[in-house]
């Protein structure tokens, strides 16, 4: 672990907190987010951009009575911190009273996860990323297709200090390689990987996967919309977990009665177990939240049955329980989120998943998905970059992308097989570890142009 980076971030948080407390506030919290990120982009099978940036953001939340004000700044000098404290306090004095304000959280035991940091990723050079991109492009060249995508590496140092004595600091690394290959006959293919240690990403394999799909999806044909059993690859399963986390596994969603969640309610088959665990090295670990609270491992769904939701300080105060360490940076109208979702593996091989379809569809990933009915977790979207017809357990050919409107709860309930292999990927809520799955019914409502 890079202790110096975390220590510097914590020292900056302490300094911002001290300035806030001089303003005579009731409570105060300083959150420092420091990031060094780099990205290598490629298009038309050539690298066309390499960018790197360093950012530091100080987020200051102050409380005057039960009025809460938040201000942010990128200035780290004493004058900048003084003005930040003044601005946050001025905001707090004029906003509406938050009658059910539960107070800032107190100290928790935030022990770091060594598996969350990789010196290889932290020190990744443009040449390191270019070598990986070269492997992706080489695979595309071998297949006679064209590669597009990006390879990102980054180091994040986060620190929190508040007037209740909470202190937390840590440094983590993440990397993500994404590629889309485009081939003759309108074929496209997609592949992705994420990891703490960028050197564990097999760029050549990612390139071959996307390139192979691009060749295999050439000259896709239209099929009639309707209900089909499906095999969803990991890239599509990520969307299931992301949407369910967004729509239902947040305590705020439950408190506002817009969630499908009810303790003990069955929403999935026995094959579906989903947890949120920021300490699991299989994912992208993060061991405390943006309020400085240690993350708890939360069982969201156990063998298809709802078990728990995630809390931040405010939602936990409303329910009279402890925060589970899932708070986001203030101001936060969205409530807590599960940022480290992990779905249990099954026992099936990829071939067995496909072999179980008499007639159905194999779906690589979803695109442009949006909730239609949050309470029922009904989502609409499109397939993309590799949709295939399966007959008698065999892939028989590519089909044009389809639009769908589907309850993700029904999808969990209809899960009849789960792959034994899993992939670590990035969703829009954080890191996700998922297997591919077979579902006995998916409702496709129309076709697309491509």
N, C-alpha and C positions, 0 to 999 in steps of 0.2 A: 504494500500500500504506500502511496506517496503521501507521507505524513506532512511534509512541508507545505504542499498545496492546501491540504485540509486545514492545517494550523493557520495558514495565512487567511483563509476564508473565515475561520472562526474569529480571528483577531479583528477582522474588518466588521464582522457582525457585532462583536462586543463593543467596538467603537461607535457604531451606529446606534446601538441600544443605549449607550451612555448619553449620547446627545439627546435621544428621545426622553430619557428620564429627567434630564435637566429642564424639560418643558412643563414639568408638573403633571404628567399624565397619570392615570390610574394603573394602566398596564401598557406594556410595549413588547414588540417582537421584531427582531431583525432577521431577515432571511437573505443570505448571500448565495448567488448562483454564478459560478465562474466556469466558463467553457472555452476550451481550445478545440476547434473543429476544422476538419479539412475534407475536401471533396474533389474527386477526380471524375469528370464527366466524359462520356464518349458517345459519338453518333456517327452513323455511316461507317462503322468499324474503324473509327479514328478517335483518339483523344483530342478533345477540342477545348477543354477548360480544366484548370487546376486552381482551386481557391482555398485559402486558409484564413481563419479569423479567430480572434480572441475577444471575448465579451465578459464583462462583469456587471451584474445587475444586483442592486441592493433594494430589497423590498421591505419597507418599514410599515408595520401595523401598530397603531396606537389606539388606546381606549381612554376616553374621558367619561367617567360614569358608565353609561351603557351606550355611548356613541362611539362608533368604530370608524377610524379613518385610515386610509392606505395611500402611500405614495411610493414611487420608485425612481431610481436614479442610476446612472452609470458613472457618476463621479465618486471617487474614493478618497479625495483629499478632505481635510478637516472642514473647510468652508462648504464643500459639497454635502458633507454629512450634516452639518449644522442646518443648512437650508432644507435638506430632506426632512429633518425632524420638525422644523418649523412648518413646512407644508403639510405633513401628515397630521400634525396637531391642529392646524387651522381647519383642515377638512373634518376632523373628528368633532370639532366644536360646533359645526353647523349642520351635520347630517342628522337624520331622524334617529330617535332613540330605538335601539334594538331591544325590545322588552324582554325577550328570552335569551339574551346574551349569557352564555355559560362560562365565560372566562377563558383565558389562555390555558393550555395544558401545562402540567408540572413536569418534572424530570422523569425520564424513563431510561431503562438500561439499553442503550443503543450499541451493541457490539457489532463491529464491522465484519464484512464477509471478504476474506482475502481473494476468493474466486471472482469477486466483482471488479478486479483491477488487473490489467495486463500491461507490462512495460512495453511489449511489442506494439500494442495498439497506441499507447501514449506517445511512442517515439516513431510511429509510422511516417515514412518519408514519401514524397511524391513518387520516387522510384519504386518503393514498395507497392504502392497502389497501382502504378503503371505496369508492374510485372503481372499483377493479378488481372488487370484489364487485358493485357496482351494474351493471357491464357483464354479469356472469354472470347476475344476476337479470333484467336486461332481456331477455336472450336467452331465458331461461325463460318470462318473461311473454309474449313474442312467440309462443312455441310452445304456450302454454296449459298449461305444466307448472310444478312447484314445485322450487326449487333449495335444496340443502343443501351445506355444505362448509366450507372454511377457506382462509385465505391467511396463510402464515407467512413472516416475514422474520427473518434473524438474522445476527449477527456472532460469529465464533469466533476467539479468540486462544489459541494453544497454544505452550507453551515447555517445553523439556527441558534440564536440566543434570545431568551425572553426574560421578563422580569419575575417570572415564577421560578426561575432557576433551571429551566430546561436548557441543555447544551447538547448539540449534536453536530458532528462534522465528518465528512468522508469524501473520498475521491473514487470514482468509478470510470470505466472505459466501455465504449460500445463501438461496434463496427457493423456496417451493412453493405452488402453487395447486391445490386438489383440489375437484371438485364432483361431486355425484350429483344428477341430476334425477329426479323421480318424476311420472308422468303418469297419465292415465285408463287403465283396463283393466289395471292392474298393471304398466305400463311403467316401466322404469328405464334410465337412461343414465349413463355415467361418463366423465370426462375429467380430465386432470392435466397439469401441466407443472412443471419445476424449472429453476432458472437461478441463476447467480452474480449477474447483474444483473436485479433484479425487473422493471425497466421493459421488458425484452425479452419478457415473458410476455404473450401476446395473450389477455387475459381474455375479450373478447367471443367470440373463436373457440373458446375452451375452453367457454364457456357454450353456444354454438350446437351444438357437438359433443355435449355431454351431453344437451341438450334434444332434439336430433334423434333420438338413440337412445331417449330416453324415449317419444317419440311412436311411433317405429317398432317398439317392442317391446310395444305394447299387445296384449292378448288373445293371448298366446303359446300355442302348442299343444304337446302332448307328442309326442315321437318315440321310437322304440325305441332303447334303448342298443345299442352295438356299435362296430365299428371304422369311423371316418370319416376321410377326408382333411380337413384343416383349414387355414384361414387364421387365424393368431394375430396380433392387433394388438400394438403395442409394449407395452401394459400387461400382456399375458400373457407376452410374451417376457422381460420383466424377471424373472418368477418362474423361468424356466428358468435364467437366468444366476445369480441369487441362490442357487438351490438347488445348482447345480453348484459354485459357489464355496464354499458352506458344506460340501458333502459331499466334494468331491474335490480342489480346487486349493490346499489347505493342506498344507504340508509335514508338519504334525503328523498329519493324517489319513493321509498316506502312511506315515509312520513307525509309526503304530499299526495299519497294514494294514487300514484301514476305507475306503480310498479306491479309486475305480475307476481312478485315474490310473496309467499306465505310460508312460514315455518312448517315443515312437514308435508308441504304440497308436492305431489309427484309431477315433475315436468319433463322427465326424460326416462329412457329405458335404463335397465340395470347396468348397462355398459358405460353410462355417462357419469363420471366423477370429475369435478372441476374444483380446484383450489386456487387461492391467491397466496403466493409464498415468495416474499422478497428475499429470502435467504437461500432458496434452492439454486445451486450452481448450474443446473440444467438451463436456466433462463438467463436473464440479464439482471442480476441481483441489485436491489436497493434496500437498505436495511433500516431507513427511517424516512418519515414523510416530510413534507414542506412546512410542518409545524414542529418538527424536531422530535416527534413521537416514534418510538421503536415500532417497526411493523410486526404485526402478528400474522401467523399462518391461519387463514380463514378458509374453512371448508364451505364452499358455496353450494355445491350440489354433490350429494353422496349417493351413488348408485341410483341416480335419477330423482332424488328427493331433495327439496330445498332445505338447506341447513343454516346458512348465515349470510349476513351482508356486511359491508365494510362501513366504518365510521370515521369521521374526523372529530375535532374537539366540539364543534357546535352541535352536530347531530347527536353525538354521544351524550351531551349534557341534557338534551331534550328527552332522551330515553332513559336517563339515569344509569348509563353504563360507561365503561372506559372506552376511549378512542382506540381503534384498532391500528392506527398509524397509516391512514390513507387520505390525509388531508392534502389539498392542492394549494398553490400560492394564493394568498388573499390579494384582491377581493375575489371571492369564489362563489358565484351564484349556482354552480352546477352540483355542488356537494362532493362527497368523497367518491373515489373511483378505485376499482381493483386494477393495479398497474402491473401486476406480475402473475397473470393467469396461466394456469397449467392444467391441461386435461390428461387424465390417465391414459396410458397406452392400453391396447388390447392384445389379442393373440394372432391376428390375421396378417398374412403377407399381402403385399400389394396385388399379387396375382390372385389371391383368394378373394380379395374385395371385389375385383372385377369379375372373377369367375362366378360369383354369386348372382350376377345379373342375367336374367333371361333376355330381357330387352329393356335397356335403360340408357342413361347418359353418364359419361365421365366428364367432370367439370374441373378445370385447372384452377380458376379463380373467379371472383365476382368483381364487379366494377360499378361505381356510381350507385351505391346502396343507400337507401334512405328509409327511416321508419315511417310506417303508415298508421299503425295503431300501437302505441307504446304498451298499453295494458296487456294486449295479446301478443306483443312482440312480433307483429306483422311487418315485414320489410319488403321493399321492392328494389330491384336492381337488374343487372345484366350479367351474363357470362362473358368471359373474355380470354383470349390468348390460349385457346386449346379446349374445345368442346367436341366430344366424340360420341358417336352412337355405338352402343354395345349390344351385341346379339349373341345368345348362347355362350355367354362368358368371354367373348372375344371382342376387341376393338375392331369395328368393321369400316370406319371411315369418319372424317371430320364433318361436323354440321355447323351451319351458321349460328352465330350467337343468338341467344334467346333472352327475352325479358321474363322476369318472374315476380310473383307476389306470393310470399310464403310466410307462415308463422314459424319463427325459429323455435318456438316451444314445441310445435308439432314435429319439427325436424329432430329435436332431441328425443322426443317420444318415439319417433320412427327409426332411431339408430339401431341397426341390426348387426353391425360388425364394425370393429375398430382395429386399425393397423397397430402392429407391435412396434413399428419405428415411429419416431417423432422428430419434428424439426423445430428449431428455435428461430422465431421470426419477430419482426416488429409490427405491431398493430398501431392503430391511432391512439390507443390508451397506454402503450408501453410494450414491454417484452411479452411474448406469448410462446408457449410450448404446446404443440398440437400434433396429433396423429391425423392421418386420412381416415375417412369414415364411409360406410355405406348406409344410406337412408332409404326406407322403403317407399317414400313418396315425396315428390317435389313438384310444386305447381308452376308450370311455365304458361305465361299468359299471352305471349306474342313473340314474333321474330324481330330481327333488326336488319339493317341494311347490309351488314357484313358477317 
